[in-house]
C-alpha cells in the first residue's frame, strides 16, 4: 500500500472519529441544555403565577390546581387549555390562563393572564420571548412597569376598539422604537378575556367539578 493511500486512510479514520465525538458532544450538550431550559421555564412560570395571584390572596396549592378547559381559535394550543385555579378557603378567587402572542417582533411571546370570576384582569406576566433587548423587552417587569397597566382591565375597560396601543387609537403605551411588541401583548390579553367570556359557563362547571387542593397550613 502506498504512503499516499495510507495517509488518506488515516485522515479519513481521524475525521470519522472526530465527527462521532463531536456529534456525541453536541447531542449531550443539547440534551442537558434542553432540560435546563425546561427547568428555567418552569421556575419562571411558577414565579409568575404567585406574582399574579400572591399567596396572601389564596391558600390552596396553586401549582397543582389546574382545570382542563375547551380549546378554540383563541387558545395557544390545539388541545384543552390548562388553567390554574386560585382559591381562598375553598372559594375560587381567580384563574390564570396561558396565552401566546404569535405576532411579536421576533416570534411568539408567552405570557400568563390572571382573571377573576367577573372577568377582570388580576395581572399579566410575560414568561418567555425573543424580543429585542432594550426595546421590546420592556414587557418584562424587571425592565419596566408597562405590564401593570393591564391590572383591573376588562373587555369593557377600555372599550373593545381601544384595546390597542395609542399609536393605533388605543389606550396602552407603545415603546419608543418598538410598537409591534406591546401591540401583540395587548391583543393576546384581549383574546384571553374574550375566551373567558365565551366559555364562562364551562369554566364555572370545571371549577365546581375540580377537587379542592390541600390548603396551606
C-alpha positions as CSV (number, residue, x, y, z in Angstrom):
1,X,0.0,0.0,0.0
2,X,1.4,3.4,-1.0
3,X,2.3,6.1,1.5
4,X,-0.4,8.4,0.0
5,X,-3.1,5.8,0.3
6,X,-2.1,5.1,3.9
7,X,-2.1,8.8,4.7
8,X,-5.6,9.2,3.1
9,X,-7.0,6.3,5.1
10,X,-5.6,7.6,8.4
11,X,-7.0,11.0,7.7
12,X,-10.4,9.5,6.9
13,X,-10.4,7.5,10.1
14,X,-9.4,10.5,12.1
15,X,-12.1,12.6,10.6
16,X,-14.6,9.9,11.2
17,X,-13.7,9.6,14.9
18,X,-13.8,13.4,15.2
19,X,-17.3,13.5,13.7
20,X,-18.5,10.8,16.0
21,X,-17.0,12.5,19.1
22,X,-18.3,15.9,18.0
23,X,-21.8,14.6,17.3
24,X,-21.9,12.9,20.6
25,X,-20.8,16.0,22.5
26,X,-23.3,18.2,20.7
27,X,-26.1,15.7,21.4
28,X,-25.2,15.5,25.1
29,X,-25.0,19.3,25.3
30,X,-28.4,19.7,23.6
31,X,-29.9,17.2,26.0
32,X,-28.5,18.9,29.1
33,X,-29.4,22.4,27.7
34,X,-33.0,21.3,26.9
35,X,-33.5,20.1,30.4
36,X,-32.0,23.2,31.9
37,X,-34.2,25.5,29.7
38,X,-37.3,23.5,30.6
39,X,-36.4,23.8,34.3
40,X,-35.8,27.6,33.9
41,X,-39.1,28.0,32.1
42,X,-41.0,26.1,34.8
43,X,-39.4,28.2,37.5
44,X,-40.3,31.4,35.6
45,X,-43.9,30.2,35.2
46,X,-44.2,29.3,38.9
47,X,-42.8,32.7,39.9
48,X,-45.2,34.5,37.6
49,X,-48.2,32.6,39.0
50,X,-47.5,33.9,42.5
51,X,-46.9,37.4,41.3
52,X,-50.3,37.5,39.6
53,X,-52.2,36.0,42.5
54,X,-50.0,36.2,45.6
55,X,-50.3,33.8,48.5
56,X,-51.9,36.5,50.6
57,X,-55.0,36.1,48.3
58,X,-55.2,32.3,48.1
59,X,-54.5,29.4,50.3
60,X,-54.7,26.4,48.0
61,X,-51.9,24.6,46.3
62,X,-51.9,26.8,43.2
63,X,-49.2,25.0,41.3
64,X,-51.2,21.7,41.5
65,X,-54.7,23.2,41.0
66,X,-55.4,23.2,37.3
67,X,-58.5,22.6,35.3
68,X,-58.9,21.5,31.7
69,X,-61.0,23.9,29.6
70,X,-62.2,23.8,26.0
71,X,-59.8,24.9,23.2
72,X,-60.9,27.3,20.5
73,X,-59.3,29.6,17.9
74,X,-58.1,32.0,20.6
75,X,-56.1,29.5,22.7
76,X,-52.4,28.8,22.2
77,X,-52.7,25.1,21.8
78,X,-54.9,22.8,19.8
79,X,-55.9,20.7,22.8
80,X,-57.6,21.6,26.1
81,X,-56.5,24.7,27.9
82,X,-55.0,24.0,31.4
83,X,-55.7,27.0,33.6
84,X,-54.7,27.4,37.3
85,X,-57.4,28.0,39.8
86,X,-56.7,30.1,42.9
87,X,-59.0,29.5,45.9
88,X,-59.3,31.2,49.3
89,X,-60.8,28.8,51.9
90,X,-62.2,26.7,49.1
91,X,-63.8,29.6,47.3
92,X,-62.4,30.3,43.8
93,X,-61.0,33.8,43.5
94,X,-59.4,33.7,40.1
95,X,-57.9,31.8,37.3
96,X,-54.6,32.1,35.4
97,X,-54.5,31.3,31.7
98,X,-51.6,30.6,29.5
99,X,-51.5,32.8,26.4
100,X,-49.3,33.3,23.4
101,X,-48.9,36.4,21.3
102,X,-47.9,34.9,17.9
103,X,-47.2,38.2,16.3
104,X,-44.3,39.5,18.3
105,X,-41.4,41.2,16.5
106,X,-39.2,38.2,16.9
107,X,-41.7,35.4,17.3
108,X,-44.0,34.0,19.9
109,X,-44.4,35.8,23.2
110,X,-45.6,33.5,26.0
111,X,-47.5,35.0,28.9
112,X,-49.9,34.3,31.8
113,X,-53.1,36.2,32.3
114,X,-54.9,36.2,35.6
115,X,-58.6,36.8,35.6
116,X,-61.1,37.0,38.5
117,X,-64.6,35.4,38.3
118,X,-66.1,38.6,36.9
119,X,-63.7,38.8,34.0
120,X,-61.4,41.5,35.4
121,X,-57.6,41.2,34.9
122,X,-55.7,40.4,38.1
123,X,-52.3,40.6,36.4
124,X,-50.3,39.7,33.4
125,X,-46.7,38.4,33.2
126,X,-44.5,37.5,30.2
127,X,-42.8,34.2,30.8
128,X,-40.6,33.9,27.6
129,X,-39.9,35.9,24.5
130,X,-37.2,36.7,22.0
131,X,-37.9,40.4,21.6
132,X,-35.1,42.9,21.0
133,X,-33.1,43.8,24.2
134,X,-33.5,47.5,25.1
135,X,-36.7,47.8,23.0
136,X,-39.3,45.0,23.1
137,X,-38.0,43.5,26.4
138,X,-39.8,46.3,28.3
139,X,-42.7,43.8,28.5
140,X,-40.7,42.3,31.4
141,X,-41.4,43.6,34.9
142,X,-37.7,43.8,35.6
143,X,-37.3,46.3,32.7
144,X,-40.4,48.4,33.1
145,X,-43.8,48.6,34.8
146,X,-45.7,48.7,31.5
147,X,-47.4,45.3,32.0
148,X,-49.1,46.6,35.2
149,X,-51.4,48.7,33.1
150,X,-53.5,45.6,32.5
151,X,-54.4,45.3,36.2
152,X,-58.1,46.0,36.7
153,X,-58.9,46.0,32.9
154,X,-61.8,44.1,31.4
155,X,-63.4,43.7,28.0
156,X,-65.4,46.9,28.6
157,X,-62.5,48.8,30.2
158,X,-61.3,50.1,27.8
159,X,-63.9,49.8,25.1
160,X,-63.1,47.0,22.6
161,X,-61.7,49.3,19.9
162,X,-59.4,50.9,22.4
163,X,-57.7,47.6,23.2
164,X,-54.6,48.7,21.3
165,X,-51.5,50.9,21.6
166,X,-52.0,54.6,21.5
167,X,-50.4,54.8,18.0
168,X,-53.4,52.7,16.7
169,X,-56.1,54.6,18.7
170,X,-55.9,52.5,21.8
171,X,-55.1,53.4,25.5
172,X,-51.9,51.4,26.0
173,X,-48.5,52.9,25.7
174,X,-46.2,51.8,23.0
175,X,-42.4,51.6,23.3
176,X,-40.1,54.1,21.6
177,X,-38.9,52.3,18.5
178,X,-41.0,49.2,19.3
179,X,-44.7,49.2,18.6
180,X,-45.1,45.7,17.4
181,X,-44.2,44.0,20.7
182,X,-46.7,45.8,23.1
183,X,-49.4,45.7,20.4
184,X,-49.0,41.9,20.2
185,X,-49.3,41.5,24.0
186,X,-52.3,43.8,24.2
187,X,-54.1,41.7,21.6
188,X,-53.2,38.4,23.4
189,X,-54.6,39.7,26.7
190,X,-57.8,40.8,25.0
191,X,-58.2,37.4,23.3
192,X,-57.8,35.8,26.7
193,X,-60.7,37.9,28.1
194,X,-62.8,37.1,25.1
195,X,-62.1,33.4,25.6
196,X,-63.1,33.8,29.3
197,X,-66.4,35.4,28.4
198,X,-67.2,32.9,25.7
199,X,-66.5,29.9,28.0
200,X,-67.7,31.3,31.3
201,X,-70.2,28.5,31.8
202,X,-67.7,25.8,31.0
203,X,-65.2,27.5,33.3
204,X,-67.6,27.6,36.3
205,X,-68.6,24.0,35.7
206,X,-64.9,22.9,35.6
207,X,-64.1,24.8,38.8
208,X,-67.1,23.3,40.6
209,X,-66.1,19.7,39.5
210,X,-62.4,20.1,40.3
211,X,-61.5,18.6,43.7
212,X,-60.1,21.1,46.2
213,X,-56.4,21.0,46.7
214,X,-55.0,20.7,50.2
215,X,-54.8,24.1,51.7
216,X,-51.5,25.5,53.0
217,X,-51.0,25.2,56.8
